[in-house]
Amino acid sequence: MSEGDRVGITPKSWTAESHHGVLHLGKRWYVVSAELDDRGHAEGVRLDGPYPDHAAAEAQARRMQVRRSE
């Protein structure tokens, strides 16, 4: 594997900045956040929740993204 190859679970569409996504584990929903460097390596990975349903987790992920961009 070359130095530039992506490894792990971060989507290739995520760029070198902060990202938030929704994760379903068992019967619960969480928001996963990560700071990605320019090579796609995640640092500062954080799991928030649980949230009662997918919509609540999505709403929180959107709020977190808006706060980050302000």
PDB file of N, H, CA, C and O in Angstrom:
ATOM      1  N   MET A   1       0.840  -1.160   0.000  1.00  0.00           N
ATOM      2  CA  MET A   1       0.000   0.000   0.000  1.00  0.00           C
ATOM      3  C   MET A   1       0.895   1.236   0.000  1.00  0.00           C
ATOM      4  O   MET A   1       1.844   1.319   0.780  1.00  0.00           O
ATOM      5  N   SER A   2       0.595   2.189  -0.868  1.00  0.00           N
ATOM      6  H   SER A   2      -0.176   2.121  -1.501  1.00  0.00           H
ATOM      7  CA  SER A   2       1.416   3.397  -0.957  1.00  0.00           C
ATOM      8  C   SER A   2       1.063   4.389   0.138  1.00  0.00           C
ATOM      9  O   SER A   2       0.024   4.264   0.786  1.00  0.00           O
ATOM     10  N   GLU A   3       1.920   5.368   0.341  1.00  0.00           N
ATOM     11  H   GLU A   3       2.764   5.470  -0.186  1.00  0.00           H
ATOM     12  CA  GLU A   3       1.731   6.385   1.370  1.00  0.00           C
ATOM     13  C   GLU A   3       0.405   7.124   1.217  1.00  0.00           C
ATOM     14  O   GLU A   3      -0.207   7.502   2.217  1.00  0.00           O
ATOM     15  N   GLY A   4      -0.050   7.337  -0.026  1.00  0.00           N
ATOM     16  H   GLY A   4       0.447   7.030  -0.837  1.00  0.00           H
ATOM     17  CA  GLY A   4      -1.261   8.113  -0.277  1.00  0.00           C
ATOM     18  C   GLY A   4      -2.557   7.324  -0.205  1.00  0.00           C
ATOM     19  O   GLY A   4      -3.630   7.920  -0.293  1.00  0.00           O
ATOM     20  N   ASP A   5      -2.500   5.995  -0.046  1.00  0.00           N
ATOM     21  H   ASP A   5      -1.629   5.510   0.025  1.00  0.00           H
ATOM     22  CA  ASP A   5      -3.717   5.186   0.005  1.00  0.00           C
ATOM     23  C   ASP A   5      -4.498   5.473   1.275  1.00  0.00           C
ATOM     24  O   ASP A   5      -3.920   5.680   2.341  1.00  0.00           O
ATOM     25  N   ARG A   6      -5.828   5.485   1.148  1.00  0.00           N
ATOM     26  H   ARG A   6      -6.298   5.317   0.282  1.00  0.00           H
ATOM     27  CA  ARG A   6      -6.702   5.711   2.298  1.00  0.00           C
ATOM     28  C   ARG A   6      -6.884   4.401   3.033  1.00  0.00           C
ATOM     29  O   ARG A   6      -6.999   3.346   2.410  1.00  0.00           O
ATOM     30  N   VAL A   7      -6.911   4.462   4.345  1.00  0.00           N
ATOM     31  H   VAL A   7      -6.817   5.320   4.851  1.00  0.00           H
ATOM     32  CA  VAL A   7      -7.106   3.288   5.181  1.00  0.00           C
ATOM     33  C   VAL A   7      -8.173   3.615   6.209  1.00  0.00           C
ATOM     34  O   VAL A   7      -8.196   4.723   6.743  1.00  0.00           O
ATOM     35  N   GLY A   8      -9.046   2.682   6.491  1.00  0.00           N
ATOM     36  H   GLY A   8      -9.028   1.782   6.057  1.00  0.00           H
ATOM     37  CA  GLY A   8     -10.033   2.890   7.543  1.00  0.00           C
ATOM     38  C   GLY A   8     -11.419   3.088   6.986  1.00  0.00           C
ATOM     39  O   GLY A   8     -11.718   2.679   5.864  1.00  0.00           O
ATOM     40  N   ILE A   9     -12.275   3.730   7.791  1.00  0.00           N
ATOM     41  H   ILE A   9     -12.032   4.063   8.702  1.00  0.00           H
ATOM     42  CA  ILE A   9     -13.684   3.832   7.440  1.00  0.00           C
ATOM     43  C   ILE A   9     -14.119   5.224   7.014  1.00  0.00           C
ATOM     44  O   ILE A   9     -15.303   5.434   6.751  1.00  0.00           O
ATOM     45  N   THR A  10     -13.200   6.184   6.937  1.00  0.00           N
ATOM     46  H   THR A  10     -12.238   6.014   7.151  1.00  0.00           H
ATOM     47  CA  THR A  10     -13.602   7.526   6.558  1.00  0.00           C
ATOM     48  C   THR A  10     -13.946   7.571   5.075  1.00  0.00           C
ATOM     49  O   THR A  10     -13.182   7.074   4.247  1.00  0.00           O
ATOM     50  N   PRO A  11     -15.096   8.167   4.730  1.00  0.00           N
ATOM     51  CA  PRO A  11     -15.476   8.238   3.318  1.00  0.00           C
ATOM     52  C   PRO A  11     -14.500   9.086   2.509  1.00  0.00           C
ATOM     53  O   PRO A  11     -13.977  10.080   3.012  1.00  0.00           O
ATOM     54  N   LYS A  12     -14.254   8.701   1.270  1.00  0.00           N
ATOM     55  H   LYS A  12     -14.678   7.893   0.862  1.00  0.00           H
ATOM     56  CA  LYS A  12     -13.331   9.453   0.421  1.00  0.00           C
ATOM     57  C   LYS A  12     -13.864  10.849   0.105  1.00  0.00           C
ATOM     58  O   LYS A  12     -13.088  11.730  -0.266  1.00  0.00           O
ATOM     59  N   SER A  13     -15.176  11.067   0.246  1.00  0.00           N
ATOM     60  H   SER A  13     -15.806  10.351   0.548  1.00  0.00           H
ATOM     61  CA  SER A  13     -15.739  12.390  -0.017  1.00  0.00           C
ATOM     62  C   SER A  13     -15.423  13.377   1.098  1.00  0.00           C
ATOM     63  O   SER A  13     -15.574  14.584   0.904  1.00  0.00           O
ATOM     64  N   TRP A  14     -14.990  12.899   2.256  1.00  0.00           N
ATOM     65  H   TRP A  14     -14.868  11.919   2.414  1.00  0.00           H
ATOM     66  CA  TRP A  14     -14.638  13.795   3.356  1.00  0.00           C
ATOM     67  C   TRP A  14     -13.296  14.427   3.054  1.00  0.00           C
ATOM     68  O   TRP A  14     -12.337  13.727   2.728  1.00  0.00           O
ATOM     69  N   THR A  15     -13.219  15.737   3.160  1.00  0.00           N
ATOM     70  H   THR A  15     -13.997  16.305   3.425  1.00  0.00           H
ATOM     71  CA  THR A  15     -11.991  16.470   2.881  1.00  0.00           C
ATOM     72  C   THR A  15     -11.239  16.751   4.176  1.00  0.00           C
ATOM     73  O   THR A  15     -11.689  16.373   5.258  1.00  0.00           O
ATOM     74  N   ALA A  16     -10.104  17.408   4.062  1.00  0.00           N
ATOM     75  H   ALA A  16      -9.738  17.715   3.183  1.00  0.00           H
ATOM     76  CA  ALA A  16      -9.246  17.683   5.222  1.00  0.00           C
ATOM     77  C   ALA A  16      -9.853  18.787   6.078  1.00  0.00           C
ATOM     78  O   ALA A  16      -9.474  19.952   5.963  1.00  0.00           O
ATOM     79  N   GLU A  17     -10.778  18.422   6.920  1.00  0.00           N
ATOM     80  H   GLU A  17     -11.087  17.476   7.014  1.00  0.00           H
ATOM     81  CA  GLU A  17     -11.422  19.328   7.855  1.00  0.00           C
ATOM     82  C   GLU A  17     -12.281  18.509   8.808  1.00  0.00           C
ATOM     83  O   GLU A  17     -12.164  17.285   8.866  1.00  0.00           O
ATOM     84  N   SER A  18     -13.135  19.184   9.546  1.00  0.00           N
ATOM     85  H   SER A  18     -13.230  20.178   9.499  1.00  0.00           H
ATOM     86  CA  SER A  18     -14.004  18.497  10.500  1.00  0.00           C
ATOM     87  C   SER A  18     -15.241  17.957   9.786  1.00  0.00           C
ATOM     88  O   SER A  18     -15.835  18.641   8.953  1.00  0.00           O
ATOM     89  N   HIS A  19     -15.620  16.727  10.118  1.00  0.00           N
ATOM     90  H   HIS A  19     -15.137  16.171  10.794  1.00  0.00           H
ATOM     91  CA  HIS A  19     -16.803  16.105   9.519  1.00  0.00           C
ATOM     92  C   HIS A  19     -17.640  15.427  10.582  1.00  0.00           C
ATOM     93  O   HIS A  19     -17.131  14.998  11.618  1.00  0.00           O
ATOM     94  N   HIS A  20     -18.940  15.335  10.310  1.00  0.00           N
ATOM     95  H   HIS A  20     -19.353  15.683   9.469  1.00  0.00           H
ATOM     96  CA  HIS A  20     -19.874  14.697  11.222  1.00  0.00           C
ATOM     97  C   HIS A  20     -20.764  13.760  10.420  1.00  0.00           C
ATOM     98  O   HIS A  20     -21.207  14.106   9.324  1.00  0.00           O
ATOM     99  N   GLY A  21     -21.024  12.587  10.957  1.00  0.00           N
ATOM    100  H   GLY A  21     -20.664  12.307  11.847  1.00  0.00           H
ATOM    101  CA  GLY A  21     -21.898  11.632  10.307  1.00  0.00           C
ATOM    102  C   GLY A  21     -22.723  10.899  11.343  1.00  0.00           C
ATOM    103  O   GLY A  21     -22.486  11.029  12.544  1.00  0.00           O
ATOM    104  N   VAL A  22     -23.687  10.133  10.881  1.00  0.00           N
ATOM    105  H   VAL A  22     -23.880  10.028   9.905  1.00  0.00           H
ATOM    106  CA  VAL A  22     -24.587   9.389  11.763  1.00  0.00           C
ATOM    107  C   VAL A  22     -24.220   7.909  11.704  1.00  0.00           C
ATOM    108  O   VAL A  22     -23.958   7.356  10.636  1.00  0.00           O
ATOM    109  N   LEU A  23     -24.210   7.290  12.869  1.00  0.00           N
ATOM    110  H   LEU A  23     -24.423   7.739  13.737  1.00  0.00           H
ATOM    111  CA  LEU A  23     -23.837   5.886  12.994  1.00  0.00           C
ATOM    112  C   LEU A  23     -24.910   5.147  13.781  1.00  0.00           C
ATOM    113  O   LEU A  23     -25.337   5.619  14.835  1.00  0.00           O
ATOM    114  N   HIS A  24     -25.344   4.007  13.290  1.00  0.00           N
ATOM    115  H   HIS A  24     -24.997   3.624  12.434  1.00  0.00           H
ATOM    116  CA  HIS A  24     -26.342   3.185  13.970  1.00  0.00           C
ATOM    117  C   HIS A  24     -25.654   1.971  14.573  1.00  0.00           C
ATOM    118  O   HIS A  24     -25.079   1.150  13.858  1.00  0.00           O
ATOM    119  N   LEU A  25     -25.718   1.865  15.887  1.00  0.00           N
ATOM    120  H   LEU A  25     -26.185   2.531  16.468  1.00  0.00           H
ATOM    121  CA  LEU A  25     -25.129   0.720  16.602  1.00  0.00           C
ATOM    122  C   LEU A  25     -26.209   0.066  17.441  1.00  0.00           C
ATOM    123  O   LEU A  25     -26.726   0.664  18.385  1.00  0.00           O
ATOM    124  N   GLY A  26     -26.541  -1.147  17.093  1.00  0.00           N
ATOM    125  H   GLY A  26     -26.121  -1.632  16.326  1.00  0.00           H
ATOM    126  CA  GLY A  26     -27.608  -1.827  17.831  1.00  0.00           C
ATOM    127  C   GLY A  26     -28.924  -1.112  17.615  1.00  0.00           C
ATOM    128  O   GLY A  26     -29.366  -0.942  16.479  1.00  0.00           O
ATOM    129  N   LYS A  27     -29.550  -0.693  18.699  1.00  0.00           N
ATOM    130  H   LYS A  27     -29.190  -0.831  19.622  1.00  0.00           H
ATOM    131  CA  LYS A  27     -30.825   0.011  18.602  1.00  0.00           C
ATOM    132  C   LYS A  27     -30.658   1.507  18.833  1.00  0.00           C
ATOM    133  O   LYS A  27     -31.647   2.210  19.038  1.00  0.00           O
ATOM    134  N   ARG A  28     -29.437   2.000  18.802  1.00  0.00           N
ATOM    135  H   ARG A  28     -28.634   1.428  18.635  1.00  0.00           H
ATOM    136  CA  ARG A  28     -29.184   3.396  19.122  1.00  0.00           C
ATOM    137  C   ARG A  28     -28.480   4.117  17.979  1.00  0.00           C
ATOM    138  O   ARG A  28     -27.795   3.503  17.161  1.00  0.00           O
ATOM    139  N   TRP A  29     -28.667   5.434  17.943  1.00  0.00           N
ATOM    140  H   TRP A  29     -29.224   5.933  18.607  1.00  0.00           H
ATOM    141  CA  TRP A  29     -28.071   6.300  16.929  1.00  0.00           C
ATOM    142  C   TRP A  29     -27.058   7.228  17.575  1.00  0.00           C
ATOM    143  O   TRP A  29     -27.291   7.738  18.671  1.00  0.00           O
ATOM    144  N   TYR A  30     -25.939   7.451  16.905  1.00  0.00           N
ATOM    145  H   TYR A  30     -25.750   7.037  16.015  1.00  0.00           H
ATOM    146  CA  TYR A  30     -24.863   8.296  17.407  1.00  0.00           C
ATOM    147  C   TYR A  30     -24.399   9.238  16.302  1.00  0.00           C
ATOM    148  O   TYR A  30     -24.633   8.998  15.118  1.00  0.00           O
ATOM    149  N   VAL A  31     -23.732  10.322  16.722  1.00  0.00           N
ATOM    150  H   VAL A  31     -23.542  10.517  17.685  1.00  0.00           H
ATOM    151  CA  VAL A  31     -23.063  11.211  15.783  1.00  0.00           C
ATOM    152  C   VAL A  31     -21.567  10.973  15.950  1.00  0.00           C
ATOM    153  O   VAL A  31     -21.029  11.093  17.050  1.00  0.00           O
ATOM    154  N   VAL A  32     -20.915  10.642  14.871  1.00  0.00           N
ATOM    155  H   VAL A  32     -21.352  10.545  13.977  1.00  0.00           H
ATOM    156  CA  VAL A  32     -19.461  10.458  14.889  1.00  0.00           C
ATOM    157  C   VAL A  32     -18.832  11.681  14.226  1.00  0.00           C
ATOM    158  O   VAL A  32     -19.250  12.101  13.147  1.00  0.00           O
ATOM    159  N   SER A  33     -17.824  12.245  14.885  1.00  0.00           N
ATOM    160  H   SER A  33     -17.484  11.905  15.761  1.00  0.00           H
ATOM    161  CA  SER A  33     -17.133  13.430  14.385  1.00  0.00           C
ATOM    162  C   SER A  33     -15.653  13.109  14.277  1.00  0.00           C
ATOM    163  O   SER A  33     -15.111  12.346  15.076  1.00  0.00           O
ATOM    164  N   ALA A  34     -15.012  13.693  13.290  1.00  0.00           N
ATOM    165  H   ALA A  34     -15.453  14.313  12.640  1.00  0.00           H
ATOM    166  CA  ALA A  34     -13.575  13.473  13.116  1.00  0.00           C
ATOM    167  C   ALA A  34     -12.933  14.665  12.438  1.00  0.00           C
ATOM    168  O   ALA A  34     -13.546  15.331  11.604  1.00  0.00           O
ATOM    169  N   GLU A  35     -11.697  14.922  12.805  1.00  0.00           N
ATOM    170  H   GLU A  35     -11.198  14.381  13.482  1.00  0.00           H
ATOM    171  CA  GLU A  35     -10.848  15.889  12.118  1.00  0.00           C
ATOM    172  C   GLU A  35      -9.970  15.070  11.174  1.00  0.00           C
ATOM    173  O   GLU A  35      -9.246  14.175  11.611  1.00  0.00           O
ATOM    174  N   LEU A  36     -10.037  15.381   9.880  1.00  0.00           N
ATOM    175  H   LEU A  36     -10.624  16.109   9.525  1.00  0.00           H
ATOM    176  CA  LEU A  36      -9.238  14.650   8.897  1.00  0.00           C
ATOM    177  C   LEU A  36      -8.100  15.517   8.407  1.00  0.00           C
ATOM    178  O   LEU A  36      -8.280  16.709   8.156  1.00  0.00           O
ATOM    179  N   ASP A  37      -6.920  14.915   8.269  1.00  0.00           N
ATOM    180  H   ASP A  37      -6.774  13.947   8.473  1.00  0.00           H
ATOM    181  CA  ASP A  37      -5.803  15.659   7.700  1.00  0.00           C
ATOM    182  C   ASP A  37      -5.852  15.532   6.180  1.00  0.00           C
ATOM    183  O   ASP A  37      -6.739  14.872   5.638  1.00  0.00           O
ATOM    184  N   ASP A  38      -4.909  16.156   5.497  1.00  0.00           N
ATOM    185  H   ASP A  38      -4.188  16.693   5.936  1.00  0.00           H
ATOM    186  CA  ASP A  38      -4.927  16.166   4.035  1.00  0.00           C
ATOM    187  C   ASP A  38      -4.693  14.801   3.408  1.00  0.00           C
ATOM    188  O   ASP A  38      -4.919  14.630   2.210  1.00  0.00           O
ATOM    189  N   ARG A  39      -4.243  13.821   4.196  1.00  0.00           N
ATOM    190  H   ARG A  39      -4.059  13.960   5.169  1.00  0.00           H
ATOM    191  CA  ARG A  39      -4.063  12.450   3.689  1.00  0.00           C
ATOM    192  C   ARG A  39      -5.266  11.572   3.998  1.00  0.00           C
ATOM    193  O   ARG A  39      -5.288  10.400   3.623  1.00  0.00           O
ATOM    194  N   GLY A  40      -6.277  12.129   4.685  1.00  0.00           N
ATOM    195  H   GLY A  40      -6.259  13.081   4.990  1.00  0.00           H
ATOM    196  CA  GLY A  40      -7.477  11.371   5.007  1.00  0.00           C
ATOM    197  C   GLY A  40      -7.395  10.603   6.301  1.00  0.00           C
ATOM    198  O   GLY A  40      -8.264   9.779   6.587  1.00  0.00           O
ATOM    199  N   HIS A  41      -6.359  10.857   7.096  1.00  0.00           N
ATOM    200  H   HIS A  41      -5.653  11.526   6.863  1.00  0.00           H
ATOM    201  CA  HIS A  41      -6.234  10.179   8.392  1.00  0.00           C
ATOM    202  C   HIS A  41      -7.062  10.916   9.435  1.00  0.00           C
ATOM    203  O   HIS A  41      -6.988  12.139   9.549  1.00  0.00           O
ATOM    204  N   ALA A  42      -7.843  10.170  10.186  1.00  0.00           N
ATOM    205  H   ALA A  42      -7.903   9.176  10.093  1.00  0.00           H
ATOM    206  CA  ALA A  42      -8.723  10.764  11.196  1.00  0.00           C
ATOM    207  C   ALA A  42      -7.987  10.960  12.513  1.00  0.00           C
ATOM    208  O   ALA A  42      -7.261  10.084  12.982  1.00  0.00           O
ATOM    209  N   GLU A  43      -8.195  12.125  13.090  1.00  0.00           N
ATOM    210  H   GLU A  43      -8.785  12.838  12.709  1.00  0.00           H
ATOM    211  CA  GLU A  43      -7.694  12.430  14.423  1.00  0.00           C
ATOM    212  C   GLU A  43      -8.842  13.060  15.191  1.00  0.00           C
ATOM    213  O   GLU A  43      -9.748  13.638  14.589  1.00  0.00           O
ATOM    214  N   GLY A  44      -8.815  12.959  16.489  1.00  0.00           N
ATOM    215  H   GLY A  44      -8.080  12.490  16.978  1.00  0.00           H
ATOM    216  CA  GLY A  44      -9.856  13.582  17.294  1.00  0.00           C
ATOM    217  C   GLY A  44     -11.221  12.999  17.029  1.00  0.00           C
ATOM    218  O   GLY A  44     -12.207  13.735  16.994  1.00  0.00           O
ATOM    219  N   VAL A  45     -11.308  11.689  16.840  1.00  0.00           N
ATOM    220  H   VAL A  45     -10.507  11.091  16.868  1.00  0.00           H
ATOM    221  CA  VAL A  45     -12.584  11.043  16.575  1.00  0.00           C
ATOM    222  C   VAL A  45     -13.420  11.053  17.851  1.00  0.00           C
ATOM    223  O   VAL A  45     -12.932  10.728  18.933  1.00  0.00           O
ATOM    224  N   ARG A  46     -14.681  11.431  17.704  1.00  0.00           N
ATOM    225  H   ARG A  46     -15.077  11.695  16.825  1.00  0.00           H
ATOM    226  CA  ARG A  46     -15.567  11.568  18.858  1.00  0.00           C
ATOM    227  C   ARG A  46     -16.915  10.936  18.527  1.00  0.00           C
ATOM    228  O   ARG A  46     -17.398  11.040  17.400  1.00  0.00           O
ATOM    229  N   LEU A  47     -17.513  10.287  19.511  1.00  0.00           N
ATOM    230  H   LEU A  47     -17.121  10.203  20.427  1.00  0.00           H
ATOM    231  CA  LEU A  47     -18.825   9.664  19.365  1.00  0.00           C
ATOM    232  C   LEU A  47     -19.768  10.318  20.369  1.00  0.00           C
ATOM    233  O   LEU A  47     -19.547  10.222  21.576  1.00  0.00           O
ATOM    234  N   ASP A  48     -20.820  10.984  19.882  1.00  0.00           N
ATOM    235  H   ASP A  48     -20.999  11.061  18.901  1.00  0.00           H
ATOM    236  CA  ASP A  48     -21.807  11.639  20.740  1.00  0.00           C
ATOM    237  C   ASP A  48     -23.132  10.901  20.656  1.00  0.00           C
ATOM    238  O   ASP A  48     -23.512  10.399  19.599  1.00  0.00           O
ATOM    239  N   GLY A  49     -23.817  10.843  21.763  1.00  0.00           N
ATOM    240  H   GLY A  49     -23.509  11.251  22.622  1.00  0.00           H
ATOM    241  CA  GLY A  49     -25.126  10.190  21.788  1.00  0.00           C
ATOM    242  C   GLY A  49     -25.254   9.324  23.008  1.00  0.00           C
ATOM    243  O   GLY A  49     -24.463   9.460  23.941  1.00  0.00           O
ATOM    244  N   PRO A  50     -26.210   8.449  23.035  1.00  0.00           N
ATOM    245  CA  PRO A  50     -27.092   8.051  21.932  1.00  0.00           C
ATOM    246  C   PRO A  50     -28.252   9.031  21.732  1.00  0.00           C
ATOM    247  O   PRO A  50     -28.604   9.797  22.629  1.00  0.00           O
ATOM    248  N   TYR A  51     -28.827   8.985  20.545  1.00  0.00           N
ATOM    249  H   TYR A  51     -28.542   8.363  19.816  1.00  0.00           H
ATOM    250  CA  TYR A  51     -30.006   9.761  20.187  1.00  0.00           C
ATOM    251  C   TYR A  51     -31.145   8.785  19.955  1.00  0.00           C
ATOM    252  O   TYR A  51     -30.916   7.638  19.571  1.00  0.00           O
ATOM    253  N   PRO A  52     -32.382   9.236  20.188  1.00  0.00           N
ATOM    254  CA  PRO A  52     -33.521   8.303  20.135  1.00  0.00           C
ATOM    255  C   PRO A  52     -33.825   7.727  18.755  1.00  0.00           C
ATOM    256  O   PRO A  52     -34.367   6.627  18.645  1.00  0.00           O
ATOM    257  N   ASP A  53     -33.472   8.475  17.694  1.00  0.00           N
ATOM    258  H   ASP A  53     -33.032   9.368  17.784  1.00  0.00           H
ATOM    259  CA  ASP A  53     -33.761   7.988  16.341  1.00  0.00           C
ATOM    260  C   ASP A  53     -32.823   8.649  15.330  1.00  0.00           C
ATOM    261  O   ASP A  53     -32.041   9.537  15.671  1.00  0.00           O
ATOM    262  N   HIS A  54     -32.919   8.201  14.095  1.00  0.00           N
ATOM    263  H   HIS A  54     -33.554   7.480  13.818  1.00  0.00           H
ATOM    264  CA  HIS A  54     -32.048   8.697  13.027  1.00  0.00           C
ATOM    265  C   HIS A  54     -32.226  10.203  12.816  1.00  0.00           C
ATOM    266  O   HIS A  54     -31.244  10.925  12.642  1.00  0.00           O
ATOM    267  N   ALA A  55     -33.468  10.674  12.831  1.00  0.00           N
ATOM    268  H   ALA A  55     -34.265  10.087  12.972  1.00  0.00           H
ATOM    269  CA  ALA A  55     -33.732  12.095  12.594  1.00  0.00           C
ATOM    270  C   ALA A  55     -33.071  12.970  13.648  1.00  0.00           C
ATOM    271  O   ALA A  55     -32.511  14.015  13.317  1.00  0.00           O
ATOM    272  N   ALA A  56     -33.126  12.568  14.894  1.00  0.00           N
ATOM    273  H   ALA A  56     -33.581  11.719  15.163  1.00  0.00           H
ATOM    274  CA  ALA A  56     -32.508  13.340  15.976  1.00  0.00           C
ATOM    275  C   ALA A  56     -30.990  13.374  15.822  1.00  0.00           C
ATOM    276  O   ALA A  56     -30.367  14.412  16.045  1.00  0.00           O
ATOM    277  N   ALA A  57     -30.398  12.256  15.445  1.00  0.00           N
ATOM    278  H   ALA A  57     -30.904  11.413  15.263  1.00  0.00           H
ATOM    279  CA  ALA A  57     -28.954  12.198  15.244  1.00  0.00           C
ATOM    280  C   ALA A  57     -28.545  13.052  14.046  1.00  0.00           C
ATOM    281  O   ALA A  57     -27.537  13.756  14.110  1.00  0.00           O
ATOM    282  N   GLU A  58     -29.306  13.003  12.961  1.00  0.00           N
ATOM    283  H   GLU A  58     -30.125  12.431  12.909  1.00  0.00           H
ATOM    284  CA  GLU A  58     -29.028  13.829  11.782  1.00  0.00           C
ATOM    285  C   GLU A  58     -29.120  15.306  12.125  1.00  0.00           C
ATOM    286  O   GLU A  58     -28.273  16.093  11.701  1.00  0.00           O
ATOM    287  N   ALA A  59     -30.140  15.694  12.889  1.00  0.00           N
ATOM    288  H   ALA A  59     -30.827  15.054  13.233  1.00  0.00           H
ATOM    289  CA  ALA A  59     -30.305  17.092  13.272  1.00  0.00           C
ATOM    290  C   ALA A  59     -29.110  17.557  14.101  1.00  0.00           C
ATOM    291  O   ALA A  59     -28.621  18.670  13.908  1.00  0.00           O
ATOM    292  N   GLN A  60     -28.642  16.728  15.009  1.00  0.00           N
ATOM    293  H   GLN A  60     -29.040  15.824  15.166  1.00  0.00           H
ATOM    294  CA  GLN A  60     -27.476  17.090  15.819  1.00  0.00           C
ATOM    295  C   GLN A  60     -26.219  17.199  14.955  1.00  0.00           C
ATOM    296  O   GLN A  60     -25.416  18.112  15.150  1.00  0.00           O
ATOM    297  N   ALA A  61     -26.039  16.291  14.013  1.00  0.00           N
ATOM    298  H   ALA A  61     -26.691  15.549  13.854  1.00  0.00           H
ATOM    299  CA  ALA A  61     -24.881  16.349  13.121  1.00  0.00           C
ATOM    300  C   ALA A  61     -24.900  17.651  12.315  1.00  0.00           C
ATOM    301  O   ALA A  61     -23.854  18.273  12.125  1.00  0.00           O
ATOM    302  N   ARG A  62     -26.076  18.067  11.842  1.00  0.00           N
ATOM    303  H   ARG A  62     -26.925  17.562  11.997  1.00  0.00           H
ATOM    304  CA  ARG A  62     -26.187  19.327  11.099  1.00  0.00           C
ATOM    305  C   ARG A  62     -25.859  20.518  11.993  1.00  0.00           C
ATOM    306  O   ARG A  62     -25.163  21.439  11.566  1.00  0.00           O
ATOM    307  N   ARG A  63     -26.359  20.506  13.241  1.00  0.00           N
ATOM    308  H   ARG A  63     -26.924  19.757  13.588  1.00  0.00           H
ATOM    309  CA  ARG A  63     -26.051  21.591  14.172  1.00  0.00           C
ATOM    310  C   ARG A  63     -24.556  21.679  14.427  1.00  0.00           C
ATOM    311  O   ARG A  63     -23.999  22.776  14.476  1.00  0.00           O
ATOM    312  N   MET A  64     -23.901  20.538  14.589  1.00  0.00           N
ATOM    313  H   MET A  64     -24.353  19.647  14.549  1.00  0.00           H
ATOM    314  CA  MET A  64     -22.471  20.518  14.830  1.00  0.00           C
ATOM    315  C   MET A  64     -21.699  21.070  13.637  1.00  0.00           C
ATOM    316  O   MET A  64     -20.721  21.796  13.817  1.00  0.00           O
ATOM    317  N   GLN A  65     -22.122  20.735  12.426  1.00  0.00           N
ATOM    318  H   GLN A  65     -22.916  20.145  12.280  1.00  0.00           H
ATOM    319  CA  GLN A  65     -21.463  21.220  11.214  1.00  0.00           C
ATOM    320  C   GLN A  65     -21.626  22.724  11.083  1.00  0.00           C
ATOM    321  O   GLN A  65     -20.686  23.418  10.694  1.00  0.00           O
ATOM    322  N   VAL A  66     -22.812  23.237  11.404  1.00  0.00           N
ATOM    323  H   VAL A  66     -23.575  22.673  11.720  1.00  0.00           H
ATOM    324  CA  VAL A  66     -23.052  24.679  11.317  1.00  0.00           C
ATOM    325  C   VAL A  66     -22.182  25.415  12.336  1.00  0.00           C
ATOM    326  O   VAL A  66     -21.581  26.438  12.009  1.00  0.00           O
ATOM    327  N   ARG A  67     -22.111  24.912  13.549  1.00  0.00           N
ATOM    328  H   ARG A  67     -22.599  24.081  13.814  1.00  0.00           H
ATOM    329  CA  ARG A  67     -21.264  25.533  14.578  1.00  0.00           C
ATOM    330  C   ARG A  67     -19.813  25.576  14.151  1.00  0.00           C
ATOM    331  O   ARG A  67     -19.113  26.552  14.420  1.00  0.00           O
ATOM    332  N   ARG A  68     -19.356  24.531  13.490  1.00  0.00           N
ATOM    333  H   ARG A  68     -19.925  23.738  13.272  1.00  0.00           H
ATOM    334  CA  ARG A  68     -17.974  24.430  13.044  1.00  0.00           C
ATOM    335  C   ARG A  68     -17.661  25.467  11.975  1.00  0.00           C
ATOM    336  O   ARG A  68     -16.545  25.982  11.913  1.00  0.00           O
ATOM    337  N   SER A  69     -18.649  25.777  11.127  1.00  0.00           N
ATOM    338  H   SER A  69     -19.556  25.359  11.176  1.00  0.00           H
ATOM    339  CA  SER A  69     -18.418  26.687  10.015  1.00  0.00           C
ATOM    340  C   SER A  69     -18.564  28.156  10.412  1.00  0.00           C
ATOM    341  O   SER A  69     -18.239  29.037   9.616  1.00  0.00           O
ATOM    342  N   GLU A  70     -19.042  28.436  11.617  1.00  0.00           N
ATOM    343  H   GLU A  70     -19.306  27.720  12.263  1.00  0.00           H
ATOM    344  CA  GLU A  70     -19.217  29.828  12.063  1.00  0.00           C
ATOM    345  C   GLU A  70     -17.920  30.418  12.547  1.00  0.00           C
ATOM    346  O   GLU A  70     -17.884  31.578  12.958  1.00  0.00           O
TER     347      GLU A  70
END
